């Protein structure tokens, strides 16, 4: 039922904005991922439920390609316009992020690396390797830091489960990470919403947040590329 409502809501606004009938669902979804503020408004009374569902899935349920940082920041910024109590929104996002990580941990603990394949579309082995490297480098702190890195935040709880990370420690770090990210970014959005420039440029700000959050991935990819070139040069000599 929620999926049907989400589908109908998301397909209405682009048609209204462009005047074009028959837009495809995938195109509408991609449109709203680039215009998170319009997506939140289009969801109407389902905005809190769908926001929490997206946060839950993106936090550890093996589908990382959803808006995360920009979604909760914009939800905080627009909470009054969306008819949401700020504290209810903040703690609902916190709970969704926490529970998503819990599911990710137990999926990793139960099914291990067998969920991943080199040629998979979503559950690629390379994504798991990146998360494992991140987790090996930072330990429990990775559960906090990864919250601010798209894709990695989806797979780090899974890596913790695969590694058999001590669950009471995982629980403590997970609470801290979900609170820092879920409560912090949502509250920050609500505070900055009073600044006219930010309120009038929400779409641009959301894109900036996405680019900043993707920066560690770009840096890591560039470093890996330079290292592979250096290794190739050594072999050639």
N, C-alpha and C positions, 0 to 999 in steps of 0.2 A: 504493500500500500504506500509506504513512504517513497519507494523508488518511483512509482507511478506519479505521485504528486510532484516529486522533484523533477521528473521528466517534463511534465506539463508546465510547471513554473518556469523552467529554464528555457523552454521553447517559445514562450510568449514574448519576452522582452526584445530579443533581437529582431523579430518580425515587426514589432511595434516601432522599433527604432529605425529599421531600414525600409519598411514597407514591402519587403519581399516575403512571399509565402513559400512554404515548403522547405525551409532551411533544415539541413540534416542535423540529427541529434549530436553527432560527434563534433560538428562544427560549432554548435551552440555551446557544448561543454568547453571546448577550447577558447571560445569567445569569453566565457565567464571566468575561466582561469586567468585570463589577461585583464579582466575587469571585475575583480573580486567584490568591489562595492556594489555593483549592479546585481551580481549574483545574490548577495545577502538580502538586498531589498526585494528582489524578485521572489525569494523563498517565502515571504510573508510570515504567517504564523508558524511555519515549520523551520524558521531560521535557526533557532537554538538546537533543535533535534538534528538537523542536517549538518550544522557546524560541528557538533559533538561527534557525529558519525564519521565525518571526514577526518577529524583529529584522531579519533580512535583507530581508524584504518591506517592512516599515515604513520602512526606512532609505532606500529609493530606487527601489523597484520599483512605484511608481505606485498603491499602495493604502495610504492613510494612516490608515484607520480601524481601527487595531489597538492593543492596549495596548503601550506602550513603556516609559516611565519606571517606572510601577507594576510592570510585569512583571519588569524586571531587578532593581529594588530588592527586590521580594518574593522573587525567586529567590535573591538573595544572602542575605537574611534567613533563608530556609528551607533553605539548601544542605545543611546537615547532615541535616535531616529527609528531604530528597529523595535522600539518598545520593550527593551530588555533591561532588567535590573543589573547594574554592573557587577555586583557581588555574586549574584546567581550565575551570570555569564562566566565570570572568572573561575569559580569553583566547579562549574560544569565542565569547562575546558580542562582544568587541572585533573578532574576525575577521569575524563576521557583519555587524556594523555597517559595517565598512570595505568589505567586498565589496558590500553593498547600495548604498552611495554610489557605488562604481565603476560598477555597472550603471546607476544613475541618470544619471551623467555621460555615459556613452557612448550611452544612449538619447536624451538631449538633443542630444548632438553629432551623432548619426546622423539622427534623425527630426525634431528641432526642434519648432516650435510646432504642427506639423500633428497632433500627438497630442491636442491640446486643442480643446474646443468650448464655446461659451457655455452650451449647454443640456445638457451631459453630466452624468451622475449623479456620477461620480468625478473624471474628468479635466476639471474646469471651468477655463475660462480665468481666472476670478477668482482661483483658487488659485495659478495660475502667476504672475499679476500680483503677488500678495502676496509670493511667494517672490522674484520679480525685484526688487521694491522693497527687500526685506530684503537681498538680495545686493548691490544697487547701493549701499546705505547702508553696509554693513560690509565689503564685499569678501571676501577670503579668511577673515577672522574670522567671517563668517556661517556657515561650515561648522562652527565650534565652537559659536557661540551658538544656531544653529538646532537643534542636537541636543536642546536643552531646551525646544523649542516644537513641540508636536504639529502635524501637517499640514505646517507650514512645513519641518520637517526632511526630509520626503519629497520636496519639490519643489525645495529649494535646490540639490542636486547636479544636478538636471535643468536648472535655470536656468544653472548654471555651464557645463554642456555646450553649451546653446543659445548662450550668450554667447561661447563659444570661449575660456573662461578657461584660461590657460597650464597645461597638464597637470602638469608637475613641481611647480608651486606648489599646484595642486589636491591633488596627492598628499600633500604635506607637511601642508597644513591638514586633510585628511581623516584622516590618521593621528592628528593631535593631537585632532581632534573625537571620533573613535571611542574614543580612549584616555580622554579626559576624561569622556565620557558612559558608555561601556560598562564600563570598569574602575572608574571613580570611583563611579558609583551602585551597582554590584554590591557593591563593597567596603564602601561606606557601609551598605548593607543588612545585610551580615554583621556589622559592628561593632555596629549598633544592635539586632541580634537578641538580644543578651544583656540588654537592658532589659525587665523583665517587662511594663510597661505597653504597650510597642510590640508585643511578641510576642503579647500577649493582645488586641490591637486592630488586627490586620493589615488587615482589610477597610476599617476607617475610615481608617487611615493611607494605604492605597492611593488612596482617594477624595480625600484631602487633596492627595496628590502630583499627581493628575490635575487638580484644580482650580487648584493653583499653576502647573502647567505651561501651563494654558489661559489664565491671567491676561493674558499679553501680547496674545493674540488678542482678548480681551474689551476691553482698553484701546484697541487699534487700531480695533476696530469702533466703540466709543463715540466716539473722536476723529473718525473719518470721518463718523459720524452728526451730530455737532455742527458739523463743517465744512460738511456739505451743508445743514444748517439755516441756518447763517450766510449761505451763498451764496444760498440761496433768499430770505432776508430782504432781502439787498442788491438782488436782481433785482426783488423786489416794490416796493421803494422807487423 
